[in-house]
Amino acid sequence: MTYFAGKVAFVTGAASGIGLSIATALAQAGAKVMLCDIEKDALDKALGTLKATNADVDGVIADVSLKDEIQAAADATVERFGMVNILVNNAGVGGGGGYSEWTDASWDWTIGVNLMSVIWGVEIFGPLIEAAIQAGDDGGHIVNTASMAGLVSGGSPSYNVTKFGVVSLSEGLRAPMGERGIGVSVLCPGFVKTRIIESARNLQPRHGSKLEEVSPDSEAGRFAMLAMASVPNGISPDYVAELTLEGIEGDWPYILTDNTFEPAVDARFQAIKESFDRIRDRS
């Protein structure tokens, strides 16, 4: 028996990349897992692979940028497994262009998927996790996937804003959720070998037919080029999943994947500290 044996987990963005690796790791650790994704073919393939290992898994299609669809997915999870103990708000998209390039549609899409889905996930699944605890479970956990872009800005402003929001939300939830027996961790990956640079494949019609053009000379464009070069050679999603399960079991506030961006984080906090020093003793 492990910490995860018999627990029920709900994972968004679970048909590929980090989400699939986390769902797989949870299932291998003995959890029952509901995989949620917007891509039916990818989800069906993932479920087929997992069920072939006798994993207790199921799947549900949902556009997580729509609250009603998250609620329907939660209802399907309870109907299938009876309860929820672990929530992994993992679904995410890459974001739009920089200043003078962005559009309302790309902001709506990025905020809807990357931030509002996390807010709604906590709102909808939090009470379900509490109910499982009240029924005798020994605790629950929420993992919200942000990014190193939630700790240091660079690239797409809309992406950065959503990821900073997920970090802030997660930090603010740790105390009140902890009082209810629910741990909260924020996952901040660096460059991971996923299909995030192809995330526009899931752009929904209400947000237009394509994202705006991004100038290669803009900061967003330069970072996009860096990502396109780095992601294919990035960290294995399976390693990120191993860290995530360790973070859940250990109730880590932050789950980081590598040290690549550590100097940038240090520089950011040093600049903040220097700003305090400038006003020290003035009042």
Protein Blocks (a to p, Z undefined) as FASTA:
>chain_A
ZZknopacddehklgcjllmmmmmmmmnopacddddfblklmmmmmmmmmmnopacdddd
ddfkbmklmmmmmmmmmmmnopafbdcdfbccebicdehkacfklmmmmmmmmmmmmmmm
mmmmmmmmmmmmmnopabdcdddddbfklmbgehjfklmmmmmmmmmmmmmmmmmmmmno
pacddddddddddfklmmmmmpcfknojbdcdddfkbmklmmmmmmmmmmmmmccfklmm
mmmmmmmmnopabdcfbfklmmmmmmmmmmmmmmmmmmgokZZ
